[in-house]
């Protein structure tokens, strides 16, 4: 019976260690998602600014009949795409922050 009690205590300690490892893994994944969202926010912010500048250049060229209207529409679509991706990245970052708070019990 003593040996059985020792085995049960050891099993409980192993289960506790397993749960701790699982929680650490989930927390690391949430932090990775948080970091990735921050990286994407920077990327899409820069891309949006560059695409907006290119669109202004195309608008100037279009007024002087040097650029095609379809090029302007294509660039405008890129600006909108980068804006959408930027907002998705911001939402992902906030979701990962909320999940980390959830894991911390706050």
PDB file as gemmi writes it, atoms N, CA and C in Angstrom:
CRYST1    1.000    1.000    1.000  90.00  90.00  90.00 P 1                      
ATOM      1  N   UNK A   1       0.818  -1.200   0.000  1.00  0.00           N  
ATOM      2  CA  UNK A   1       0.000   0.000   0.000  1.00  0.00           C  
ATOM      3  C   UNK A   1       0.861   1.263   0.000  1.00  0.00           C  
ATOM      4  N   UNK A   2       1.968   1.184   0.706  1.00  0.00           N  
ATOM      5  CA  UNK A   2       2.867   2.333   0.738  1.00  0.00           C  
ATOM      6  C   UNK A   2       3.435   2.586  -0.647  1.00  0.00           C  
ATOM      7  N   UNK A   3       3.815   1.511  -1.319  1.00  0.00           N  
ATOM      8  CA  UNK A   3       4.364   1.633  -2.672  1.00  0.00           C  
ATOM      9  C   UNK A   3       3.308   2.216  -3.629  1.00  0.00           C  
ATOM     10  N   UNK A   4       2.061   1.788  -3.459  1.00  0.00           N  
ATOM     11  CA  UNK A   4       0.982   2.304  -4.299  1.00  0.00           C  
ATOM     12  C   UNK A   4       0.772   3.797  -4.053  1.00  0.00           C  
ATOM     13  N   UNK A   5       0.835   4.236  -2.812  1.00  0.00           N  
ATOM     14  CA  UNK A   5       0.693   5.651  -2.484  1.00  0.00           C  
ATOM     15  C   UNK A   5       1.829   6.469  -3.093  1.00  0.00           C  
ATOM     16  N   UNK A   6       3.035   5.910  -3.084  1.00  0.00           N  
ATOM     17  CA  UNK A   6       4.184   6.590  -3.697  1.00  0.00           C  
ATOM     18  C   UNK A   6       3.965   6.725  -5.199  1.00  0.00           C  
ATOM     19  N   UNK A   7       3.465   5.652  -5.836  1.00  0.00           N  
ATOM     20  CA  UNK A   7       3.201   5.708  -7.274  1.00  0.00           C  
ATOM     21  C   UNK A   7       2.113   6.720  -7.617  1.00  0.00           C  
ATOM     22  N   UNK A   8       1.069   6.774  -6.783  1.00  0.00           N  
ATOM     23  CA  UNK A   8      -0.004   7.740  -7.026  1.00  0.00           C  
ATOM     24  C   UNK A   8       0.495   9.174  -6.864  1.00  0.00           C  
ATOM     25  N   UNK A   9       1.327   9.402  -5.869  1.00  0.00           N  
ATOM     26  CA  UNK A   9       1.887  10.745  -5.673  1.00  0.00           C  
ATOM     27  C   UNK A   9       2.777  11.121  -6.851  1.00  0.00           C  
ATOM     28  N   UNK A  10       3.558  10.180  -7.327  1.00  0.00           N  
ATOM     29  CA  UNK A  10       4.432  10.435  -8.472  1.00  0.00           C  
ATOM     30  C   UNK A  10       3.597  10.704  -9.726  1.00  0.00           C  
ATOM     31  N   UNK A  11       2.515   9.946  -9.885  1.00  0.00           N  
ATOM     32  CA  UNK A  11       1.637  10.153 -11.037  1.00  0.00           C  
ATOM     33  C   UNK A  11       1.007  11.548 -10.989  1.00  0.00           C  
ATOM     34  N   UNK A  12       0.606  11.969  -9.810  1.00  0.00           N  
ATOM     35  CA  UNK A  12       0.030  13.313  -9.662  1.00  0.00           C  
ATOM     36  C   UNK A  12       1.047  14.393  -9.989  1.00  0.00           C  
ATOM     37  N   UNK A  13       2.281  14.215  -9.554  1.00  0.00           N  
ATOM     38  CA  UNK A  13       3.336  15.179  -9.868  1.00  0.00           C  
ATOM     39  C   UNK A  13       3.609  15.227 -11.372  1.00  0.00           C  
ATOM     40  N   UNK A  14       3.571  14.069 -12.022  1.00  0.00           N  
ATOM     41  CA  UNK A  14       3.776  14.027 -13.475  1.00  0.00           C  
ATOM     42  C   UNK A  14       2.627  14.714 -14.209  1.00  0.00           C  
ATOM     43  N   UNK A  15       1.408  14.530 -13.736  1.00  0.00           N  
ATOM     44  CA  UNK A  15       0.257  15.198 -14.351  1.00  0.00           C  
ATOM     45  C   UNK A  15       0.356  16.713 -14.179  1.00  0.00           C  
ATOM     46  N   UNK A  16       0.802  17.139 -12.998  1.00  0.00           N  
ATOM     47  CA  UNK A  16       0.975  18.565 -12.746  1.00  0.00           C  
ATOM     48  C   UNK A  16       2.045  19.139 -13.673  1.00  0.00           C  
ATOM     49  N   UNK A  17       3.146  18.426 -13.847  1.00  0.00           N  
ATOM     50  CA  UNK A  17       4.213  18.882 -14.745  1.00  0.00           C  
ATOM     51  C   UNK A  17       3.722  18.921 -16.189  1.00  0.00           C  
ATOM     52  N   UNK A  18       2.905  17.940 -16.565  1.00  0.00           N  
ATOM     53  CA  UNK A  18       2.360  17.910 -17.934  1.00  0.00           C  
ATOM     54  C   UNK A  18       1.457  19.116 -18.179  1.00  0.00           C  
ATOM     55  N   UNK A  19       0.604  19.423 -17.208  1.00  0.00           N  
ATOM     56  CA  UNK A  19      -0.292  20.585 -17.350  1.00  0.00           C  
ATOM     57  C   UNK A  19       0.509  21.883 -17.414  1.00  0.00           C  
ATOM     58  N   UNK A  20       1.561  21.973 -16.608  1.00  0.00           N  
ATOM     59  CA  UNK A  20       2.416  23.164 -16.627  1.00  0.00           C  
ATOM     60  C   UNK A  20       3.079  23.318 -17.987  1.00  0.00           C  
ATOM     61  N   UNK A  21       3.592  22.220 -18.515  1.00  0.00           N  
ATOM     62  CA  UNK A  21       4.231  22.266 -19.832  1.00  0.00           C  
ATOM     63  C   UNK A  21       3.236  22.641 -20.921  1.00  0.00           C  
ATOM     64  N   UNK A  22       2.033  22.118 -20.837  1.00  0.00           N  
ATOM     65  CA  UNK A  22       0.995  22.445 -21.815  1.00  0.00           C  
ATOM     66  C   UNK A  22       0.651  23.929 -21.753  1.00  0.00           C  
ATOM     67  N   UNK A  23       0.504  24.456 -20.548  1.00  0.00           N  
ATOM     68  CA  UNK A  23       0.189  25.875 -20.391  1.00  0.00           C  
ATOM     69  C   UNK A  23       1.318  26.754 -20.918  1.00  0.00           C  
ATOM     70  N   UNK A  24       2.561  26.370 -20.655  1.00  0.00           N  
ATOM     71  CA  UNK A  24       3.701  27.129 -21.177  1.00  0.00           C  
ATOM     72  C   UNK A  24       3.724  27.113 -22.701  1.00  0.00           C  
ATOM     73  N   UNK A  25       3.403  25.955 -23.274  1.00  0.00           N  
ATOM     74  CA  UNK A  25       3.369  25.845 -24.734  1.00  0.00           C  
ATOM     75  C   UNK A  25       2.289  26.735 -25.334  1.00  0.00           C  
ATOM     76  N   UNK A  26       1.117  26.726 -24.734  1.00  0.00           N  
ATOM     77  CA  UNK A  26       0.014  27.566 -25.225  1.00  0.00           C  
ATOM     78  C   UNK A  26       0.375  29.038 -25.086  1.00  0.00           C  
ATOM     79  N   UNK A  27       1.004  29.400 -23.971  1.00  0.00           N  
ATOM     80  CA  UNK A  27       1.421  30.787 -23.763  1.00  0.00           C  
ATOM     81  C   UNK A  27       2.471  31.209 -24.786  1.00  0.00           C  
ATOM     82  N   UNK A  28       3.421  30.333 -25.071  1.00  0.00           N  
ATOM     83  CA  UNK A  28       4.440  30.635 -26.087  1.00  0.00           C  
ATOM     84  C   UNK A  28       3.810  30.815 -27.468  1.00  0.00           C  
ATOM     85  N   UNK A  29       2.827  30.002 -27.802  1.00  0.00           N  
ATOM     86  CA  UNK A  29       2.142  30.144 -29.094  1.00  0.00           C  
ATOM     87  C   UNK A  29       1.385  31.471 -29.152  1.00  0.00           C  
ATOM     88  N   UNK A  30       0.748  31.854 -28.052  1.00  0.00           N  
ATOM     89  CA  UNK A  30       0.026  33.124 -28.019  1.00  0.00           C  
ATOM     90  C   UNK A  30       1.000  34.289 -28.168  1.00  0.00           C  
ATOM     91  N   UNK A  31       2.152  34.181 -27.528  1.00  0.00           N  
ATOM     92  CA  UNK A  31       3.154  35.249 -27.658  1.00  0.00           C  
ATOM     93  C   UNK A  31       3.704  35.309 -29.081  1.00  0.00           C  
ATOM     94  N   UNK A  32       3.882  34.161 -29.711  1.00  0.00           N  
ATOM     95  CA  UNK A  32       4.341  34.128 -31.101  1.00  0.00           C  
ATOM     96  C   UNK A  32       3.328  34.817 -32.010  1.00  0.00           C  
ATOM     97  N   UNK A  33       2.050  34.545 -31.781  1.00  0.00           N  
ATOM     98  CA  UNK A  33       1.005  35.203 -32.569  1.00  0.00           C  
ATOM     99  C   UNK A  33       0.994  36.710 -32.323  1.00  0.00           C  
ATOM    100  N   UNK A  34       1.222  37.112 -31.084  1.00  0.00           N  
ATOM    101  CA  UNK A  34       1.300  38.530 -30.742  1.00  0.00           C  
ATOM    102  C   UNK A  34       2.469  39.194 -31.478  1.00  0.00           C  
ATOM    103  N   UNK A  35       3.618  38.556 -31.446  1.00  0.00           N  
ATOM    104  CA  UNK A  35       4.808  39.102 -32.128  1.00  0.00           C  
ATOM    105  C   UNK A  35       4.599  39.156 -33.634  1.00  0.00           C  
ATOM    106  N   UNK A  36       3.998  38.104 -34.178  1.00  0.00           N  
ATOM    107  CA  UNK A  36       3.750  38.063 -35.617  1.00  0.00           C  
ATOM    108  C   UNK A  36       2.784  39.173 -36.024  1.00  0.00           C  
ATOM    109  N   UNK A  37       1.761  39.407 -35.221  1.00  0.00           N  
ATOM    110  CA  UNK A  37       0.808  40.475 -35.527  1.00  0.00           C  
ATOM    111  C   UNK A  37       1.492  41.833 -35.481  1.00  0.00           C  
ATOM    112  N   UNK A  38       2.386  42.045 -34.535  1.00  0.00           N  
ATOM    113  CA  UNK A  38       3.139  43.301 -34.479  1.00  0.00           C  
ATOM    114  C   UNK A  38       4.002  43.497 -35.703  1.00  0.00           C  
ATOM    115  N   UNK A  39       4.629  42.419 -36.155  1.00  0.00           N  
ATOM    116  CA  UNK A  39       5.454  42.479 -37.361  1.00  0.00           C  
ATOM    117  C   UNK A  39       4.600  42.811 -38.582  1.00  0.00           C  
ATOM    118  N   UNK A  40       3.418  42.174 -38.669  1.00  0.00           N  
ATOM    119  CA  UNK A  40       2.535  42.434 -39.808  1.00  0.00           C  
ATOM    120  C   UNK A  40       1.982  43.848 -39.777  1.00  0.00           C  
ATOM    121  N   UNK A  41       1.733  44.387 -38.587  1.00  0.00           N  
ATOM    122  CA  UNK A  41       1.251  45.767 -38.484  1.00  0.00           C  
ATOM    123  C   UNK A  41       2.288  46.720 -39.075  1.00  0.00           C  
ATOM    124  N   UNK A  42       3.540  46.528 -38.704  1.00  0.00           N  
ATOM    125  CA  UNK A  42       4.611  47.372 -39.242  1.00  0.00           C  
ATOM    126  C   UNK A  42       4.713  47.221 -40.756  1.00  0.00           C  
ATOM    127  N   UNK A  43       4.692  45.973 -41.216  1.00  0.00           N  
ATOM    128  CA  UNK A  43       4.818  45.704 -42.648  1.00  0.00           C  
ATOM    129  C   UNK A  43       3.700  46.361 -43.449  1.00  0.00           C  
ATOM    130  N   UNK A  44       2.453  46.114 -43.039  1.00  0.00           N  
ATOM    131  CA  UNK A  44       1.332  46.629 -43.824  1.00  0.00           C  
ATOM    132  C   UNK A  44       1.178  48.138 -43.682  1.00  0.00           C  
ATOM    133  N   UNK A  45       1.608  48.702 -42.575  1.00  0.00           N  
ATOM    134  CA  UNK A  45       1.603  50.169 -42.456  1.00  0.00           C  
ATOM    135  C   UNK A  45       2.555  50.770 -43.482  1.00  0.00           C  
ATOM    136  N   UNK A  46       3.756  50.214 -43.557  1.00  0.00           N  
ATOM    137  CA  UNK A  46       4.735  50.707 -44.529  1.00  0.00           C  
ATOM    138  C   UNK A  46       4.261  50.486 -45.963  1.00  0.00           C  
ATOM    139  N   UNK A  47       3.700  49.311 -46.228  1.00  0.00           N  
ATOM    140  CA  UNK A  47       3.224  49.011 -47.572  1.00  0.00           C  
ATOM    141  C   UNK A  47       2.081  49.947 -47.973  1.00  0.00           C  
ATOM    142  N   UNK A  48       1.205  50.243 -47.028  1.00  0.00           N  
ATOM    143  CA  UNK A  48       0.073  51.130 -47.310  1.00  0.00           C  
ATOM    144  C   UNK A  48       0.563  52.532 -47.656  1.00  0.00           C  
ATOM    145  N   UNK A  49       1.548  53.017 -46.903  1.00  0.00           N  
ATOM    146  CA  UNK A  49       2.104  54.351 -47.171  1.00  0.00           C  
ATOM    147  C   UNK A  49       2.746  54.386 -48.558  1.00  0.00           C  
ATOM    148  N   UNK A  50       3.524  53.366 -48.876  1.00  0.00           N  
ATOM    149  CA  UNK A  50       4.183  53.331 -50.189  1.00  0.00           C  
ATOM    150  C   UNK A  50       3.170  53.229 -51.325  1.00  0.00           C  
ATOM    151  N   UNK A  51       2.149  52.409 -51.130  1.00  0.00           N  
ATOM    152  CA  UNK A  51       1.133  52.269 -52.176  1.00  0.00           C  
ATOM    153  C   UNK A  51       0.347  53.568 -52.349  1.00  0.00           C  
ATOM    154  N   UNK A  52       0.091  54.282 -51.258  1.00  0.00           N  
ATOM    155  CA  UNK A  52      -0.615  55.568 -51.356  1.00  0.00           C  
ATOM    156  C   UNK A  52       0.232  56.593 -52.114  1.00  0.00           C  
ATOM    157  N   UNK A  53       1.551  56.589 -51.860  1.00  0.00           N  
ATOM    158  CA  UNK A  53       2.437  57.494 -52.602  1.00  0.00           C  
ATOM    159  C   UNK A  53       2.446  57.139 -54.087  1.00  0.00           C  
ATOM    160  N   UNK A  54       2.496  55.846 -54.383  1.00  0.00           N  
ATOM    161  CA  UNK A  54       2.481  55.409 -55.784  1.00  0.00           C  
ATOM    162  C   UNK A  54       1.159  55.790 -56.446  1.00  0.00           C  
ATOM    163  N   UNK A  55       0.076  55.700 -55.706  1.00  0.00           N  
ATOM    164  CA  UNK A  55      -1.228  56.081 -56.249  1.00  0.00           C  
ATOM    165  C   UNK A  55      -1.267  57.568 -56.565  1.00  0.00           C  
ATOM    166  N   UNK A  56      -0.713  58.395 -55.698  1.00  0.00           N  
ATOM    167  CA  UNK A  56      -0.673  59.839 -55.976  1.00  0.00           C  
ATOM    168  C   UNK A  56       0.162  60.135 -57.214  1.00  0.00           C  
ATOM    169  N   UNK A  57       1.259  59.411 -57.387  1.00  0.00           N  
ATOM    170  CA  UNK A  57       2.085  59.593 -58.589  1.00  0.00           C  
ATOM    171  C   UNK A  57       1.298  59.182 -59.829  1.00  0.00           C  
ATOM    172  N   UNK A  58       0.595  58.047 -59.743  1.00  0.00           N  
ATOM    173  CA  UNK A  58      -0.214  57.600 -60.883  1.00  0.00           C  
ATOM    174  C   UNK A  58      -1.336  58.578 -61.193  1.00  0.00           C  
ATOM    175  N   UNK A  59      -1.929  59.174 -60.161  1.00  0.00           N  
ATOM    176  CA  UNK A  59      -2.968  60.175 -60.396  1.00  0.00           C  
ATOM    177  C   UNK A  59      -2.402  61.386 -61.129  1.00  0.00           C  
ATOM    178  N   UNK A  60      -1.196  61.792 -60.739  1.00  0.00           N  
ATOM    179  CA  UNK A  60      -0.548  62.915 -61.436  1.00  0.00           C  
ATOM    180  C   UNK A  60      -0.253  62.559 -62.882  1.00  0.00           C  
ATOM    181  N   UNK A  61       0.232  61.348 -63.095  1.00  0.00           N  
ATOM    182  CA  UNK A  61       0.527  60.924 -64.463  1.00  0.00           C  
ATOM    183  C   UNK A  61      -0.754  60.774 -65.281  1.00  0.00           C  
ATOM    184  N   UNK A  62      -1.831  60.342 -64.631  1.00  0.00           N  
ATOM    185  CA  UNK A  62      -3.093  60.190 -65.346  1.00  0.00           C  
ATOM    186  C   UNK A  62      -3.627  61.539 -65.807  1.00  0.00           C  
ATOM    187  N   UNK A  63      -3.473  62.560 -64.971  1.00  0.00           N  
ATOM    188  CA  UNK A  63      -3.963  63.881 -65.365  1.00  0.00           C  
ATOM    189  C   UNK A  63      -3.168  64.443 -66.543  1.00  0.00           C  
ATOM    190  N   UNK A  64      -1.925  64.019 -66.671  1.00  0.00           N  
ATOM    191  CA  UNK A  64      -1.123  64.477 -67.810  1.00  0.00           C  
ATOM    192  C   UNK A  64      -1.118  63.435 -68.936  1.00  0.00           C  
ATOM    193  N   UNK A  65      -2.033  62.476 -68.871  1.00  0.00           N  
ATOM    194  CA  UNK A  65      -2.225  61.449 -69.897  1.00  0.00           C  
ATOM    195  C   UNK A  65      -1.000  60.566 -70.087  1.00  0.00           C  
ATOM    196  N   UNK A  66      -0.231  60.344 -69.041  1.00  0.00           N  
ATOM    197  CA  UNK A  66       0.925  59.463 -69.136  1.00  0.00           C  
ATOM    198  C   UNK A  66       0.665  58.088 -68.517  1.00  0.00           C  
ATOM    199  N   UNK A  67      -0.414  57.961 -67.749  1.00  0.00           N  
ATOM    200  CA  UNK A  67      -0.721  56.690 -67.095  1.00  0.00           C  
ATOM    201  C   UNK A  67      -2.117  56.234 -67.492  1.00  0.00           C  
ATOM    202  N   UNK A  68      -2.309  54.947 -67.399  1.00  0.00           N  
ATOM    203  CA  UNK A  68      -3.583  54.340 -67.749  1.00  0.00           C  
ATOM    204  C   UNK A  68      -4.511  54.335 -66.523  1.00  0.00           C  
ATOM    205  N   UNK A  69      -5.802  54.437 -66.779  1.00  0.00           N  
ATOM    206  CA  UNK A  69      -6.773  54.438 -65.694  1.00  0.00           C  
ATOM    207  C   UNK A  69      -6.776  53.104 -64.954  1.00  0.00           C  
ATOM    208  N   UNK A  70      -6.555  52.017 -65.667  1.00  0.00           N  
ATOM    209  CA  UNK A  70      -6.529  50.686 -65.049  1.00  0.00           C  
ATOM    210  C   UNK A  70      -5.361  50.546 -64.079  1.00  0.00           C  
ATOM    211  N   UNK A  71      -4.238  51.185 -64.387  1.00  0.00           N  
ATOM    212  CA  UNK A  71      -3.100  51.167 -63.460  1.00  0.00           C  
ATOM    213  C   UNK A  71      -3.463  51.867 -62.158  1.00  0.00           C  
ATOM    214  N   UNK A  72      -4.194  52.961 -62.307  1.00  0.00           N  
ATOM    215  CA  UNK A  72      -4.627  53.693 -61.129  1.00  0.00           C  
ATOM    216  C   UNK A  72      -5.590  52.854 -60.284  1.00  0.00           C  
ATOM    217  N   UNK A  73      -6.505  52.167 -60.931  1.00  0.00           N  
ATOM    218  CA  UNK A  73      -7.444  51.311 -60.208  1.00  0.00           C  
ATOM    219  C   UNK A  73      -6.727  50.155 -59.520  1.00  0.00           C  
ATOM    220  N   UNK A  74      -5.751  49.611 -60.190  1.00  0.00           N  
ATOM    221  CA  UNK A  74      -4.976  48.516 -59.610  1.00  0.00           C  
ATOM    222  C   UNK A  74      -4.228  48.968 -58.354  1.00  0.00           C  
ATOM    223  N   UNK A  75      -3.639  50.147 -58.429  1.00  0.00           N  
ATOM    224  CA  UNK A  75      -2.908  50.659 -57.271  1.00  0.00           C  
ATOM    225  C   UNK A  75      -3.869  51.006 -56.135  1.00  0.00           C  
ATOM    226  N   UNK A  76      -5.030  51.530 -56.476  1.00  0.00           N  
ATOM    227  CA  UNK A  76      -6.028  51.837 -55.449  1.00  0.00           C  
ATOM    228  C   UNK A  76      -6.496  50.552 -54.755  1.00  0.00           C  
ATOM    229  N   UNK A  77      -6.622  49.486 -55.544  1.00  0.00           N  
ATOM    230  CA  UNK A  77      -6.992  48.193 -54.976  1.00  0.00           C  
ATOM    231  C   UNK A  77      -5.911  47.702 -54.020  1.00  0.00           C  
ATOM    232  N   UNK A  78      -4.640  47.939 -54.348  1.00  0.00           N  
ATOM    233  CA  UNK A  78      -3.544  47.549 -53.458  1.00  0.00           C  
ATOM    234  C   UNK A  78      -3.581  48.336 -52.152  1.00  0.00           C  
ATOM    235  N   UNK A  79      -3.879  49.638 -52.257  1.00  0.00           N  
ATOM    236  CA  UNK A  79      -3.985  50.455 -51.046  1.00  0.00           C  
ATOM    237  C   UNK A  79      -5.090  49.906 -50.148  1.00  0.00           C  
ATOM    238  N   UNK A  80      -6.218  49.564 -50.735  1.00  0.00           N  
ATOM    239  CA  UNK A  80      -7.329  49.011 -49.954  1.00  0.00           C  
ATOM    240  C   UNK A  80      -6.975  47.650 -49.364  1.00  0.00           C  
ATOM    241  N   UNK A  81      -6.261  46.827 -50.129  1.00  0.00           N  
ATOM    242  CA  UNK A  81      -5.848  45.516 -49.639  1.00  0.00           C  
ATOM    243  C   UNK A  81      -4.901  45.656 -48.446  1.00  0.00           C  
ATOM    244  N   UNK A  82      -3.944  46.574 -48.544  1.00  0.00           N  
ATOM    245  CA  UNK A  82      -3.019  46.790 -47.429  1.00  0.00           C  
ATOM    246  C   UNK A  82      -3.745  47.346 -46.209  1.00  0.00           C  
ATOM    247  N   UNK A  83      -4.736  48.188 -46.433  1.00  0.00           N  
ATOM    248  CA  UNK A  83      -5.528  48.712 -45.319  1.00  0.00           C  
ATOM    249  C   UNK A  83      -6.287  47.586 -44.618  1.00  0.00           C  
ATOM    250  N   UNK A  84      -6.864  46.705 -45.413  1.00  0.00           N  
ATOM    251  CA  UNK A  84      -7.596  45.574 -44.842  1.00  0.00           C  
ATOM    252  C   UNK A  84      -6.663  44.651 -44.070  1.00  0.00           C  
ATOM    253  N   UNK A  85      -5.512  44.327 -44.649  1.00  0.00           N  
ATOM    254  CA  UNK A  85      -4.552  43.459 -43.967  1.00  0.00           C  
ATOM    255  C   UNK A  85      -4.024  44.102 -42.689  1.00  0.00           C  
ATOM    256  N   UNK A  86      -3.856  45.417 -42.710  1.00  0.00           N  
ATOM    257  CA  UNK A  86      -3.418  46.139 -41.519  1.00  0.00           C  
ATOM    258  C   UNK A  86      -4.448  46.000 -40.406  1.00  0.00           C  
ATOM    259  N   UNK A  87      -5.702  46.148 -40.745  1.00  0.00           N  
ATOM    260  CA  UNK A  87      -6.752  46.021 -39.724  1.00  0.00           C  
ATOM    261  C   UNK A  87      -6.862  44.581 -39.226  1.00  0.00           C  
ATOM    262  N   UNK A  88      -6.666  43.614 -40.112  1.00  0.00           N  
ATOM    263  CA  UNK A  88      -6.665  42.217 -39.668  1.00  0.00           C  
ATOM    264  C   UNK A  88      -5.522  41.964 -38.693  1.00  0.00           C  
ATOM    265  N   UNK A  89      -4.361  42.511 -38.975  1.00  0.00           N  
ATOM    266  CA  UNK A  89      -3.206  42.334 -38.092  1.00  0.00           C  
ATOM    267  C   UNK A  89      -3.467  42.986 -36.737  1.00  0.00           C  
ATOM    268  N   UNK A  90      -4.083  44.159 -36.743  1.00  0.00           N  
ATOM    269  CA  UNK A  90      -4.425  44.817 -35.473  1.00  0.00           C  
ATOM    270  C   UNK A  90      -5.420  43.980 -34.677  1.00  0.00           C  
ATOM    271  N   UNK A  91      -6.404  43.414 -35.360  1.00  0.00           N  
ATOM    272  CA  UNK A  91      -7.389  42.568 -34.682  1.00  0.00           C  
ATOM    273  C   UNK A  91      -6.724  41.310 -34.124  1.00  0.00           C  
ATOM    274  N   UNK A  92      -5.813  40.715 -34.891  1.00  0.00           N  
ATOM    275  CA  UNK A  92      -5.097  39.529 -34.422  1.00  0.00           C  
ATOM    276  C   UNK A  92      -4.258  39.852 -33.184  1.00  0.00           C  
ATOM    277  N   UNK A  93      -3.641  41.011 -33.177  1.00  0.00           N  
ATOM    278  CA  UNK A  93      -2.823  41.398 -32.031  1.00  0.00           C  
ATOM    279  C   UNK A  93      -3.696  41.567 -30.790  1.00  0.00           C  
ATOM    280  N   UNK A  94      -4.832  42.218 -30.948  1.00  0.00           N  
ATOM    281  CA  UNK A  94      -5.730  42.396 -29.807  1.00  0.00           C  
ATOM    282  C   UNK A  94      -6.291  41.054 -29.326  1.00  0.00           C  
ATOM    283  N   UNK A  95      -6.571  40.154 -30.255  1.00  0.00           N  
ATOM    284  CA  UNK A  95      -7.065  38.832 -29.873  1.00  0.00           C  
ATOM    285  C   UNK A  95      -6.006  38.056 -29.097  1.00  0.00           C  
ATOM    286  N   UNK A  96      -4.758  38.168 -29.509  1.00  0.00           N  
ATOM    287  CA  UNK A  96      -3.700  37.461 -28.789  1.00  0.00           C  
ATOM    288  C   UNK A  96      -3.475  38.078 -27.410  1.00  0.00           C  
ATOM    289  N   UNK A  97      -3.609  39.392 -27.290  1.00  0.00           N  
ATOM    290  CA  UNK A  97      -3.499  40.046 -25.978  1.00  0.00           C  
ATOM    291  C   UNK A  97      -4.623  39.547 -25.064  1.00  0.00           C  
ATOM    292  N   UNK A  98      -5.826  39.477 -25.595  1.00  0.00           N  
ATOM    293  CA  UNK A  98      -6.958  39.006 -24.801  1.00  0.00           C  
ATOM    294  C   UNK A  98      -6.752  37.555 -24.378  1.00  0.00           C  
ATOM    295  N   UNK A  99      -6.212  36.734 -25.263  1.00  0.00           N  
ATOM    296  CA  UNK A  99      -5.980  35.327 -24.935  1.00  0.00           C  
ATOM    297  C   UNK A  99      -4.899  35.184 -23.869  1.00  0.00           C  
ATOM    298  N   UNK A 100      -3.867  35.999 -23.948  1.00  0.00           N  
ATOM    299  CA  UNK A 100      -2.809  35.964 -22.932  1.00  0.00           C  
ATOM    300  C   UNK A 100      -3.382  36.380 -21.571  1.00  0.00           C  
ATOM    301  N   UNK A 101      -4.217  37.418 -21.564  1.00  0.00           N  
ATOM    302  CA  UNK A 101      -4.873  37.806 -20.307  1.00  0.00           C  
ATOM    303  C   UNK A 101      -5.749  36.655 -19.784  1.00  0.00           C  
ATOM    304  N   UNK A 102      -6.428  35.982 -20.685  1.00  0.00           N  
ATOM    305  CA  UNK A 102      -7.257  34.844 -20.290  1.00  0.00           C  
ATOM    306  C   UNK A 102      -6.399  33.754 -19.643  1.00  0.00           C  
ATOM    307  N   UNK A 103      -5.265  33.467 -20.253  1.00  0.00           N  
ATOM    308  CA  UNK A 103      -4.365  32.453 -19.697  1.00  0.00           C  
ATOM    309  C   UNK A 103      -3.823  32.859 -18.325  1.00  0.00           C  
ATOM    310  N   UNK A 104      -3.625  34.160 -18.142  1.00  0.00           N  
ATOM    311  CA  UNK A 104      -3.123  34.651 -16.867  1.00  0.00           C  
ATOM    312  C   UNK A 104      -4.222  34.738 -15.808  1.00  0.00           C  
ATOM    313  N   UNK A 105      -5.471  34.577 -16.234  1.00  0.00           N  
ATOM    314  CA  UNK A 105      -6.577  34.629 -15.281  1.00  0.00           C  
ATOM    315  C   UNK A 105      -7.038  36.022 -14.939  1.00  0.00           C  
ATOM    316  N   UNK A 106      -6.801  36.973 -15.833  1.00  0.00           N  
ATOM    317  CA  UNK A 106      -7.203  38.353 -15.561  1.00  0.00           C  
ATOM    318  C   UNK A 106      -8.483  38.680 -16.292  1.00  0.00           C  
TER     319      UNK A 106                                                      
END                                                                             
